[in-house]
Amino acid sequence: MSIKLHISEEVKKMPIPELTEELPGDRLIEFYKKLGWDGEGEIDPNKVKLHPADLQKLYVREIEHAKKVYPNASAVEINLTVGMLWCNKGPSGCGNTQGKVELHKGWVSKAGQA
């Protein structure tokens, strides 16, 4: 007996957003809003996926940006705070499409439905 699995999952592919906000937390919010988040629903970062190489570039870019915003902060402090912000709340790095953000079905739920 053979079992056939058919997994149908909607995936929307979007360009990686260019971020213009100054503060690291605001940039994370801007990232999701530019992907279509309304600021109300609950985001599941595991369903927002970047190719590992793109995620690495994003981390480096965000840490370098934070060093300019907080010139008196130590590199260790910036690496920890900004790195952990994006690691904990940012997209996952298991995407398959380089240069795009993959938004998998259910990446954001309506407010109150999380």
N, CA, C and O atoms as CSV, one atom per row, in Angstrom:
chain,resi,resn,atom,element,x,y,z
A,1,MET,N,N,0.847,-1.168,0.000
A,1,MET,CA,C,0.000,0.000,0.000
A,1,MET,C,C,0.896,1.235,0.000
A,1,MET,O,O,1.836,1.343,0.788
A,2,SER,N,N,0.590,2.139,-0.879
A,2,SER,CA,C,1.360,3.374,-0.903
A,2,SER,C,C,0.488,4.525,-0.411
A,2,SER,O,O,-0.704,4.610,-0.709
A,3,ILE,N,N,1.109,5.378,0.331
A,3,ILE,CA,C,0.405,6.547,0.864
A,3,ILE,C,C,0.938,7.762,0.137
A,3,ILE,O,O,2.146,7.991,0.081
A,4,LYS,N,N,0.032,8.530,-0.412
A,4,LYS,CA,C,0.399,9.744,-1.112
A,4,LYS,C,C,0.031,10.932,-0.235
A,4,LYS,O,O,-1.109,11.069,0.211
A,5,LEU,N,N,0.988,11.757,-0.005
A,5,LEU,CA,C,0.714,12.978,0.735
A,5,LEU,C,C,0.699,14.134,-0.245
A,5,LEU,O,O,1.617,14.305,-1.047
A,6,HIS,N,N,-0.333,14.901,-0.165
A,6,HIS,CA,C,-0.417,16.100,-0.989
A,6,HIS,C,C,-0.526,17.279,-0.038
A,6,HIS,O,O,-1.552,17.491,0.608
A,7,ILE,N,N,0.536,18.022,0.030
A,7,ILE,CA,C,0.539,19.176,0.915
A,7,ILE,C,C,0.380,20.416,0.057
A,7,ILE,O,O,1.236,20.748,-0.763
A,8,SER,N,N,-0.714,21.075,0.264
A,8,SER,CA,C,-0.981,22.305,-0.470
A,8,SER,C,C,-0.850,23.462,0.510
A,8,SER,O,O,-1.652,23.606,1.433
A,9,GLU,N,N,0.144,24.262,0.303
A,9,GLU,CA,C,0.347,25.394,1.189
A,9,GLU,C,C,0.526,26.642,0.343
A,9,GLU,O,O,1.341,26.685,-0.579
A,10,GLU,N,N,-0.245,27.636,0.676
A,10,GLU,CA,C,-0.137,28.894,-0.041
A,10,GLU,C,C,1.117,29.623,0.420
A,10,GLU,O,O,1.351,29.788,1.617
A,11,VAL,N,N,1.910,30.052,-0.536
A,11,VAL,CA,C,3.109,30.821,-0.235
A,11,VAL,C,C,3.112,32.041,-1.143
A,11,VAL,O,O,3.070,31.925,-2.368
A,12,LYS,N,N,3.163,33.204,-0.523
A,12,LYS,CA,C,3.256,34.449,-1.272
A,12,LYS,C,C,4.710,34.910,-1.183
A,12,LYS,O,O,5.289,34.953,-0.097
A,13,LYS,N,N,5.294,35.251,-2.326
A,13,LYS,CA,C,6.685,35.697,-2.353
A,13,LYS,C,C,6.725,37.195,-2.608
A,13,LYS,O,O,6.137,37.702,-3.564
A,14,MET,N,N,7.434,37.887,-1.728
A,14,MET,CA,C,7.526,39.345,-1.788
A,14,MET,C,C,8.998,39.757,-1.816
A,14,MET,O,O,9.860,39.036,-1.314
A,15,PRO,N,N,9.277,40.919,-2.404
A,15,PRO,CA,C,10.649,41.431,-2.328
A,15,PRO,C,C,11.021,41.704,-0.867
A,15,PRO,O,O,10.160,42.036,-0.053
A,16,ILE,N,N,12.282,41.564,-0.550
A,16,ILE,CA,C,12.742,41.892,0.798
A,16,ILE,C,C,12.609,43.404,0.965
A,16,ILE,O,O,13.165,44.162,0.170
A,17,PRO,N,N,11.880,43.852,1.987
A,17,PRO,CA,C,11.638,45.289,2.133
A,17,PRO,C,C,12.913,46.087,2.419
A,17,PRO,O,O,13.811,45.631,3.128
A,18,GLU,N,N,12.960,47.281,1.849
A,18,GLU,CA,C,14.002,48.246,2.192
A,18,GLU,C,C,13.514,48.978,3.436
A,18,GLU,O,O,12.371,49.433,3.483
A,19,LEU,N,N,14.366,49.091,4.428
A,19,LEU,CA,C,13.966,49.700,5.690
A,19,LEU,C,C,14.535,51.104,5.812
A,19,LEU,O,O,15.700,51.345,5.495
A,20,THR,N,N,13.693,52.035,6.279
A,20,THR,CA,C,14.089,53.435,6.364
A,20,THR,C,C,13.990,54.009,7.773
A,20,THR,O,O,14.535,55.079,8.044
A,21,GLU,N,N,13.308,53.315,8.662
A,21,GLU,CA,C,13.179,53.807,10.035
A,21,GLU,C,C,14.550,53.847,10.695
A,21,GLU,O,O,15.485,53.185,10.244
A,22,GLU,N,N,14.663,54.632,11.771
A,22,GLU,CA,C,15.959,54.775,12.426
A,22,GLU,C,C,16.198,53.731,13.519
A,22,GLU,O,O,17.245,53.084,13.536
A,23,LEU,N,N,15.249,53.565,14.419
A,23,LEU,CA,C,15.458,52.703,15.580
A,23,LEU,C,C,15.242,51.229,15.247
A,23,LEU,O,O,14.350,50.897,14.466
A,24,PRO,N,N,16.047,50.345,15.828
A,24,PRO,CA,C,15.953,48.917,15.512
A,24,PRO,C,C,14.553,48.322,15.667
A,24,PRO,O,O,14.105,47.589,14.786
A,25,GLY,N,N,13.863,48.615,16.749
A,25,GLY,CA,C,12.511,48.079,16.940
A,25,GLY,C,C,11.541,48.590,15.893
A,25,GLY,O,O,10.676,47.853,15.421
A,26,ASP,N,N,11.693,49.865,15.530
A,26,ASP,CA,C,10.832,50.446,14.496
A,26,ASP,C,C,11.113,49.814,13.139
A,26,ASP,O,O,10.207,49.679,12.317
A,27,ARG,N,N,12.347,49.431,12.903
A,27,ARG,CA,C,12.707,48.793,11.637
A,27,ARG,C,C,12.089,47.403,11.529
A,27,ARG,O,O,11.677,46.987,10.446
A,28,LEU,N,N,12.024,46.692,12.638
A,28,LEU,CA,C,11.378,45.379,12.637
A,28,LEU,C,C,9.888,45.526,12.335
A,28,LEU,O,O,9.334,44.759,11.548
A,29,ILE,N,N,9.246,46.501,12.954
A,29,ILE,CA,C,7.826,46.773,12.685
A,29,ILE,C,C,7.640,47.161,11.222
A,29,ILE,O,O,6.721,46.678,10.561
A,30,GLU,N,N,8.513,48.032,10.718
A,30,GLU,CA,C,8.445,48.454,9.317
A,30,GLU,C,C,8.584,47.257,8.372
A,30,GLU,O,O,7.883,47.174,7.364
A,31,PHE,N,N,9.485,46.337,8.698
A,31,PHE,CA,C,9.687,45.138,7.887
A,31,PHE,C,C,8.361,44.412,7.690
A,31,PHE,O,O,7.980,44.103,6.561
A,32,TYR,N,N,7.661,44.141,8.787
A,32,TYR,CA,C,6.405,43.401,8.695
A,32,TYR,C,C,5.290,44.226,8.053
A,32,TYR,O,O,4.474,43.680,7.310
A,33,LYS,N,N,5.243,45.518,8.324
A,33,LYS,CA,C,4.197,46.354,7.714
A,33,LYS,C,C,4.368,46.418,6.198
A,33,LYS,O,O,3.379,46.429,5.465
A,34,LYS,N,N,5.601,46.461,5.727
A,34,LYS,CA,C,5.838,46.495,4.281
A,34,LYS,C,C,5.490,45.169,3.613
A,34,LYS,O,O,5.330,45.108,2.394
A,35,LEU,N,N,5.374,44.113,4.406
A,35,LEU,CA,C,4.939,42.816,3.876
A,35,LEU,C,C,3.422,42.666,3.918
A,35,LEU,O,O,2.877,41.698,3.387
A,36,GLY,N,N,2.737,43.626,4.549
A,36,GLY,CA,C,1.283,43.582,4.576
A,36,GLY,C,C,0.649,43.476,5.950
A,36,GLY,O,O,-0.576,43.414,6.055
A,37,TRP,N,N,1.445,43.453,6.999
A,37,TRP,CA,C,0.901,43.390,8.356
A,37,TRP,C,C,0.203,44.698,8.678
A,37,TRP,O,O,0.724,45.774,8.383
A,38,ASP,N,N,-0.981,44.608,9.285
A,38,ASP,CA,C,-1.754,45.809,9.605
A,38,ASP,C,C,-1.417,46.400,10.970
A,38,ASP,O,O,-2.011,47.405,11.362
A,39,GLY,N,N,-0.496,45.813,11.687
A,39,GLY,CA,C,-0.118,46.313,12.997
A,39,GLY,C,C,-0.979,45.769,14.121
A,39,GLY,O,O,-0.734,46.065,15.290
A,40,GLU,N,N,-1.977,44.985,13.781
A,40,GLU,CA,C,-2.921,44.472,14.778
A,40,GLU,C,C,-2.796,42.968,14.993
A,40,GLU,O,O,-2.783,42.508,16.134
A,41,GLY,N,N,-2.706,42.214,13.936
A,41,GLY,CA,C,-2.708,40.753,14.030
A,41,GLY,C,C,-1.440,40.202,14.653
A,41,GLY,O,O,-0.439,40.905,14.791
A,42,GLU,N,N,-1.500,38.945,15.025
A,42,GLU,CA,C,-0.357,38.244,15.618
A,42,GLU,C,C,0.489,37.637,14.498
A,42,GLU,O,O,-0.020,36.905,13.650
A,43,ILE,N,N,1.778,37.948,14.505
A,43,ILE,CA,C,2.699,37.439,13.486
A,43,ILE,C,C,3.331,36.140,13.980
A,43,ILE,O,O,3.751,36.038,15.133
A,44,ASP,N,N,3.392,35.158,13.097
A,44,ASP,CA,C,4.123,33.922,13.378
A,44,ASP,C,C,5.416,33.981,12.565
A,44,ASP,O,O,5.406,33.651,11.379
A,45,PRO,N,N,6.537,34.396,13.182
A,45,PRO,CA,C,7.790,34.547,12.437
A,45,PRO,C,C,8.270,33.262,11.771
A,45,PRO,O,O,9.051,33.317,10.821
A,46,ASN,N,N,7.816,32.104,12.253
A,46,ASN,CA,C,8.212,30.839,11.629
A,46,ASN,C,C,7.599,30.667,10.247
A,46,ASN,O,O,8.059,29.840,9.460
A,47,LYS,N,N,6.562,31.447,9.949
A,47,LYS,CA,C,5.900,31.361,8.643
A,47,LYS,C,C,6.314,32.502,7.720
A,47,LYS,O,O,5.779,32.652,6.622
A,48,VAL,N,N,7.268,33.299,8.177
A,48,VAL,CA,C,7.871,34.355,7.366
A,48,VAL,C,C,9.311,33.902,7.159
A,48,VAL,O,O,10.103,33.880,8.101
A,49,LYS,N,N,9.648,33.539,5.920
A,49,LYS,CA,C,10.918,32.854,5.692
A,49,LYS,C,C,11.799,33.587,4.683
A,49,LYS,O,O,11.342,34.054,3.639
A,50,LEU,N,N,13.063,33.667,5.033
A,50,LEU,CA,C,14.092,34.178,4.135
A,50,LEU,C,C,15.072,33.048,3.844
A,50,LEU,O,O,15.271,32.152,4.665
A,51,HIS,N,N,15.671,33.105,2.679
A,51,HIS,CA,C,16.774,32.196,2.369
A,51,HIS,C,C,17.874,32.467,3.408
A,51,HIS,O,O,18.066,33.620,3.794
A,52,PRO,N,N,18.595,31.445,3.867
A,52,PRO,CA,C,19.627,31.652,4.891
A,52,PRO,C,C,20.638,32.752,4.547
A,52,PRO,O,O,21.046,33.508,5.429
A,53,ALA,N,N,21.041,32.848,3.295
A,53,ALA,CA,C,21.996,33.889,2.898
A,53,ALA,C,C,21.382,35.275,3.043
A,53,ALA,O,O,22.059,36.213,3.463
A,54,ASP,N,N,20.104,35.411,2.700
A,54,ASP,CA,C,19.421,36.698,2.839
A,54,ASP,C,C,19.234,37.066,4.305
A,54,ASP,O,O,19.341,38.236,4.672
A,55,LEU,N,N,18.958,36.082,5.135
A,55,LEU,CA,C,18.794,36.350,6.563
A,55,LEU,C,C,20.118,36.818,7.163
A,55,LEU,O,O,20.140,37.741,7.977
A,56,GLN,N,N,21.201,36.194,6.771
A,56,GLN,CA,C,22.524,36.609,7.253
A,56,GLN,C,C,22.806,38.053,6.850
A,56,GLN,O,O,23.295,38.838,7.663
A,57,LYS,N,N,22.502,38.409,5.598
A,57,LYS,CA,C,22.702,39.786,5.133
A,57,LYS,C,C,21.842,40.754,5.933
A,57,LYS,O,O,22.292,41.843,6.287
A,58,LEU,N,N,20.605,40.360,6.217
A,58,LEU,CA,C,19.699,41.205,6.999
A,58,LEU,C,C,20.274,41.458,8.390
A,58,LEU,O,O,20.293,42.597,8.855
A,59,TYR,N,N,20.739,40.409,9.051
A,59,TYR,CA,C,21.328,40.565,10.386
A,59,TYR,C,C,22.516,41.529,10.352
A,59,TYR,O,O,22.604,42.443,11.171
A,60,VAL,N,N,23.412,41.321,9.414
A,60,VAL,CA,C,24.597,42.177,9.309
A,60,VAL,C,C,24.182,43.621,9.049
A,60,VAL,O,O,24.700,44.538,9.686
A,61,ARG,N,N,23.259,43.828,8.127
A,61,ARG,CA,C,22.790,45.173,7.794
A,61,ARG,C,C,22.162,45.854,9.014
A,61,ARG,O,O,22.419,47.031,9.269
A,62,GLU,N,N,21.348,45.121,9.758
A,62,GLU,CA,C,20.676,45.716,10.914
A,62,GLU,C,C,21.651,46.022,12.045
A,62,GLU,O,O,21.503,47.032,12.733
A,63,ILE,N,N,22.630,45.175,12.239
A,63,ILE,CA,C,23.642,45.439,13.268
A,63,ILE,C,C,24.492,46.642,12.872
A,63,ILE,O,O,24.787,47.490,13.714
A,64,GLU,N,N,24.889,46.729,11.608
A,64,GLU,CA,C,25.671,47.876,11.139
A,64,GLU,C,C,24.866,49.165,11.252
A,64,GLU,O,O,25.408,50.205,11.629
A,65,HIS,N,N,23.582,49.104,10.929
A,65,HIS,CA,C,22.726,50.287,11.063
A,65,HIS,C,C,22.664,50.727,12.530
A,65,HIS,O,O,22.785,51.916,12.825
A,66,ALA,N,N,22.476,49.782,13.442
A,66,ALA,CA,C,22.373,50.109,14.868
A,66,ALA,C,C,23.665,50.735,15.391
A,66,ALA,O,O,23.619,51.583,16.282
A,67,LYS,N,N,24.806,50.335,14.855
A,67,LYS,CA,C,26.079,50.925,15.282
A,67,LYS,C,C,26.133,52.409,14.939
A,67,LYS,O,O,26.752,53.191,15.662
A,68,LYS,N,N,25.492,52.800,13.846
A,68,LYS,CA,C,25.440,54.214,13.469
A,68,LYS,C,C,24.461,54.979,14.354
A,68,LYS,O,O,24.703,56.135,14.701
A,69,VAL,N,N,23.362,54.337,14.715
A,69,VAL,CA,C,22.342,54.983,15.545
A,69,VAL,C,C,22.840,55.142,16.981
A,69,VAL,O,O,22.551,56.143,17.636
A,70,TYR,N,N,23.586,54.156,17.462
A,70,TYR,CA,C,24.095,54.156,18.835
A,70,TYR,C,C,25.625,54.093,18.828
A,70,TYR,O,O,26.206,53.064,19.170
A,71,PRO,N,N,26.279,55.199,18.436
A,71,PRO,CA,C,27.739,55.158,18.285
A,71,PRO,C,C,28.498,54.920,19.592
A,71,PRO,O,O,29.644,54.472,19.562
A,72,ASN,N,N,27.885,55.209,20.725
A,72,ASN,CA,C,28.572,55.023,22.005
A,72,ASN,C,C,28.346,53.642,22.615
A,72,ASN,O,O,28.957,53.312,23.631
A,73,ALA,N,N,27.492,52.846,22.019
A,73,ALA,CA,C,27.240,51.490,22.527
A,73,ALA,C,C,28.369,50.564,22.074
A,73,ALA,O,O,28.948,50.745,21.003
A,74,SER,N,N,28.663,49.587,22.898
A,74,SER,CA,C,29.715,48.632,22.528
A,74,SER,C,C,29.207,47.692,21.435
A,74,SER,O,O,28.005,47.468,21.293
A,75,ALA,N,N,30.143,47.156,20.679
A,75,ALA,CA,C,29.776,46.207,19.618
A,75,ALA,C,C,29.075,44.993,20.210
A,75,ALA,O,O,28.132,44.471,19.614
A,76,VAL,N,N,29.520,44.542,21.367
A,76,VAL,CA,C,28.898,43.379,22.015
A,76,VAL,C,C,27.447,43.685,22.369
A,76,VAL,O,O,26.556,42.871,22.126
A,77,GLU,N,N,27.218,44.865,22.944
A,77,GLU,CA,C,25.851,45.252,23.325
A,77,GLU,C,C,24.932,45.313,22.104
A,77,GLU,O,O,23.808,44.815,22.147
A,78,ILE,N,N,25.401,45.914,21.036
A,78,ILE,CA,C,24.591,46.016,19.815
A,78,ILE,C,C,24.362,44.639,19.208
A,78,ILE,O,O,23.238,44.305,18.831
A,79,ASN,N,N,25.418,43.839,19.110
A,79,ASN,CA,C,25.257,42.494,18.543
A,79,ASN,C,C,24.234,41.689,19.322
A,79,ASN,O,O,23.405,40.995,18.732
A,80,LEU,N,N,24.288,41.777,20.645
A,80,LEU,CA,C,23.344,41.018,21.468
A,80,LEU,C,C,21.921,41.545,21.351
A,80,LEU,O,O,20.991,40.772,21.120
A,81,THR,N,N,21.745,42.852,21.508
A,81,THR,CA,C,20.374,43.382,21.534
A,81,THR,C,C,19.714,43.335,20.159
A,81,THR,O,O,18.584,42.863,20.032
A,82,VAL,N,N,20.393,43.809,19.152
A,82,VAL,CA,C,19.800,43.823,17.811
A,82,VAL,C,C,19.738,42.406,17.244
A,82,VAL,O,O,18.747,42.022,16.623
A,83,GLY,N,N,20.791,41.643,17.458
A,83,GLY,CA,C,20.786,40.256,16.991
A,83,GLY,C,C,19.663,39.450,17.611
A,83,GLY,O,O,18.972,38.708,16.913
A,84,MET,N,N,19.473,39.587,18.912
A,84,MET,CA,C,18.406,38.840,19.584
A,84,MET,C,C,17.021,39.333,19.172
A,84,MET,O,O,16.093,38.533,19.054
A,85,LEU,N,N,16.870,40.638,18.951
A,85,LEU,CA,C,15.588,41.170,18.485
A,85,LEU,C,C,15.179,40.475,17.191
A,85,LEU,O,O,14.059,39.978,17.073
A,86,TRP,N,N,16.092,40.444,16.221
A,86,TRP,CA,C,15.775,39.844,14.925
A,86,TRP,C,C,15.705,38.319,14.995
A,86,TRP,O,O,14.908,37.703,14.288
A,87,CYS,N,N,16.532,37.711,15.839
A,87,CYS,CA,C,16.463,36.241,15.988
A,87,CYS,C,C,15.148,35.804,16.618
A,87,CYS,O,O,14.575,34.789,16.222
A,88,ASN,N,N,14.671,36.560,17.588
A,88,ASN,CA,C,13.451,36.177,18.307
A,88,ASN,C,C,12.170,36.598,17.608
A,88,ASN,O,O,11.178,35.870,17.646
A,89,LYS,N,N,12.176,37.761,16.970
A,89,LYS,CA,C,10.942,38.308,16.395
A,89,LYS,C,C,10.973,38.434,14.883
A,89,LYS,O,O,9.941,38.684,14.259
A,90,GLY,N,N,12.133,38.266,14.295
A,90,GLY,CA,C,12.263,38.411,12.856
A,90,GLY,C,C,11.938,37.126,12.117
A,90,GLY,O,O,11.548,36.131,12.728
A,91,PRO,N,N,12.100,37.147,10.804
A,91,PRO,CA,C,11.769,35.979,9.974
A,91,PRO,C,C,12.705,34.808,10.243
A,91,PRO,O,O,13.791,34.970,10.799
A,92,SER,N,N,12.257,33.633,9.836
A,92,SER,CA,C,13.106,32.448,9.964
A,92,SER,C,C,14.046,32.373,8.758
A,92,SER,O,O,13.832,33.044,7.748
A,93,GLY,N,N,15.071,31.562,8.879
A,93,GLY,CA,C,16.063,31.447,7.811
A,93,GLY,C,C,15.965,30.155,7.037
A,93,GLY,O,O,16.974,29.643,6.553
A,94,CYS,N,N,14.763,29.621,6.912
A,94,CYS,CA,C,14.636,28.336,6.201
A,94,CYS,C,C,13.864,28.497,4.887
A,94,CYS,O,O,13.209,27.564,4.423
A,95,GLY,N,N,13.949,29.691,4.297
A,95,GLY,CA,C,13.297,29.906,3.013
A,95,GLY,C,C,14.090,29.296,1.872
A,95,GLY,O,O,15.282,29.015,2.002
A,96,ASN,N,N,13.417,29.098,0.763
A,96,ASN,CA,C,14.039,28.476,-0.411
A,96,ASN,C,C,14.290,29.445,-1.557
A,96,ASN,O,O,14.961,29.094,-2.528
A,97,THR,N,N,13.761,30.654,-1.457
A,97,THR,CA,C,13.800,31.587,-2.576
A,97,THR,C,C,14.715,32.759,-2.257
A,97,THR,O,O,14.347,33.651,-1.493
A,98,GLN,N,N,15.897,32.756,-2.839
A,98,GLN,CA,C,16.837,33.834,-2.575
A,98,GLN,C,C,16.303,35.146,-3.136
A,98,GLN,O,O,15.775,35.191,-4.247
A,99,GLY,N,N,16.448,36.215,-2.352
A,99,GLY,CA,C,16.018,37.540,-2.776
A,99,GLY,C,C,14.558,37.845,-2.506
A,99,GLY,O,O,14.084,38.930,-2.844
A,100,LYS,N,N,13.838,36.915,-1.907
A,100,LYS,CA,C,12.407,37.110,-1.623
A,100,LYS,C,C,12.093,36.703,-0.186
A,100,LYS,O,O,12.791,35.892,0.422
A,101,VAL,N,N,11.022,37.291,0.331
A,101,VAL,CA,C,10.457,36.845,1.599
A,101,VAL,C,C,9.315,35.908,1.246
A,101,VAL,O,O,8.455,36.250,0.434
A,102,GLU,N,N,9.301,34.743,1.844
A,102,GLU,CA,C,8.207,33.790,1.641
A,102,GLU,C,C,7.217,33.953,2.793
A,102,GLU,O,O,7.570,33.770,3.958
A,103,LEU,N,N,5.981,34.297,2.455
A,103,LEU,CA,C,4.920,34.431,3.456
A,103,LEU,C,C,4.038,33.201,3.344
A,103,LEU,O,O,3.266,33.066,2.395
A,104,HIS,N,N,4.152,32.310,4.308
A,104,HIS,CA,C,3.384,31.069,4.291
A,104,HIS,C,C,2.021,31.289,4.932
A,104,HIS,O,O,1.855,32.136,5.810
A,105,LYS,N,N,1.059,30.512,4.475
A,105,LYS,CA,C,-0.312,30.630,4.955
A,105,LYS,C,C,-0.331,30.681,6.484
A,105,LYS,O,O,0.289,29.855,7.154
A,106,GLY,N,N,-1.049,31.660,7.015
A,106,GLY,CA,C,-1.167,31.819,8.455
A,106,GLY,C,C,-0.039,32.628,9.082
A,106,GLY,O,O,0.119,32.619,10.303
A,107,TRP,N,N,0.751,33.330,8.265
A,107,TRP,CA,C,1.870,34.095,8.816
A,107,TRP,C,C,1.405,35.197,9.745
A,107,TRP,O,O,2.127,35.607,10.653
A,108,VAL,N,N,0.203,35.667,9.513
A,108,VAL,CA,C,-0.379,36.660,10.422
A,108,VAL,C,C,-1.831,36.276,10.660
A,108,VAL,O,O,-2.560,35.931,9.730
A,109,SER,N,N,-2.234,36.342,11.912
A,109,SER,CA,C,-3.627,36.036,12.246
A,109,SER,C,C,-4.321,37.323,12.656
A,109,SER,O,O,-3.675,38.287,13.069
A,110,LYS,N,N,-5.623,37.330,12.539
A,110,LYS,CA,C,-6.389,38.508,12.929
A,110,LYS,C,C,-6.256,38.722,14.426
A,110,LYS,O,O,-6.099,37.769,15.189
A,111,ALA,N,N,-6.321,39.975,14.836
A,111,ALA,CA,C,-6.213,40.304,16.262
A,111,ALA,C,C,-7.231,39.495,17.047
A,111,ALA,O,O,-8.401,39.412,16.671
A,112,GLY,N,N,-6.774,38.900,18.139
A,112,GLY,CA,C,-7.663,38.112,18.984
A,112,GLY,C,C,-7.826,36.670,18.558
A,112,GLY,O,O,-8.520,35.912,19.236
A,113,GLN,N,N,-7.203,36.257,17.441
A,113,GLN,CA,C,-7.340,34.880,16.956
A,113,GLN,C,C,-6.038,34.090,17.046
A,113,GLN,O,O,-5.929,33.009,16.468
A,114,ALA,N,N,-5.062,34.617,17.757
A,114,ALA,CA,C,-3.749,33.944,17.818
A,114,ALA,C,C,-3.804,32.629,18.547
A,114,ALA,O,O,-2.784,31.953,18.677
